[in-house]
Amino acid sequence: MVTTGAFERKPVALDERITADGSSAWPVEAGRYRLVVARACPWANRSVIVRRLLGLEDAISMGITGPLHDERSWRFHLDPDNRDPVLGIEWLGEAYRAADPDFDAGITVPAMVDIASGKVATNGFQQLTLDFSTQWKAFHRAGAPDLYPEPLRDEIDAVMKPIYTEVNNGVYRCGFASTQEAYEEAYARLFAQLDALSARLSTQRYLVGDTITEADIRLWVTLVRFDAVYHGHFKCNREKLTEMPVLWEYARDLFQTPGFGDTIDFESIKQHYYGVHKTINPTGVVPVGPDVRNWLEPHSRADLGGRPFGDGTPPGPVREGERVPALG
């Protein structure tokens, strides 16, 4: 196992949960919290998708930072006066320091901010979307899908574990490796897992059961960024996603499913990765390509059966102020 030069993700620092039974410091309460995200970030993208699929827009408002940040943290540079209109702050770091004046760990998205106090309640991205499914049920829309069904949770958890270590985090381990040995190990592990997932998905439409679950969301947020940034910028270049037939069809199927593609802003994604990671791309030049209109090409995944939302229904139209640019 390589250790020298290997990228290690730091743990989140404010990982308190928001729970329905009052067992945590932060109770579930409609209108109390603001979900702060960035379109570029795959971890934040998970929370955007789950919030939309479950219909939590009325219960949890959403603030969107811009794609660029520096040592001061993510900035609300897409909003008038460069300030979030609800929280009134320019930098997400202000909410972290409201929670802890001496905070010096990573300022990350997604973050759930308590609106009244201006404090970050949690940035625990691994648990957050699971809690959206399990703790916020009282505020789910009628027809919301069950993304974490209890009978399948053990299997979902087992599938998600290597997706996180080898794929979600694996692309970063490739991109930020500082030795050849560390990079090659991360590269081999990434593509071995992608090959295993491709084999699994060759005979079933979704990763677990016959409907979309949390596992699909966690894999998809990496796949949708693969050709735009990970293939070149992070040197994950054995193949493009478009050259992996099963995963490309699977990813397109989800992209064309309400709640997925309508959360993606490819330009924002490229601006962030190529513009912020100066150690990898010191010029800050952002590629023009790839042409992303192929995400709308037909696919044949429905031939495998399955029902995207199970006994539920698709989410409604994207809310005003939360829409992303249409593929042109």
Helices and strands as residue ranges (DSSP letters): E 18-19, E 26-27, E 33-38, H 42-54, E 61-65, E 69-70, E 73-74, G 80-82, H 93-99, E 111-114, E 119-122, H 125-134, G 137-139, G 150-152, H 153-162, I 163-168, H 170-175, H 180-201, H 214-225, I 226-230, G 241-243, H 245-255, G 261-263, H 266-276, G 293-296, G 301-304
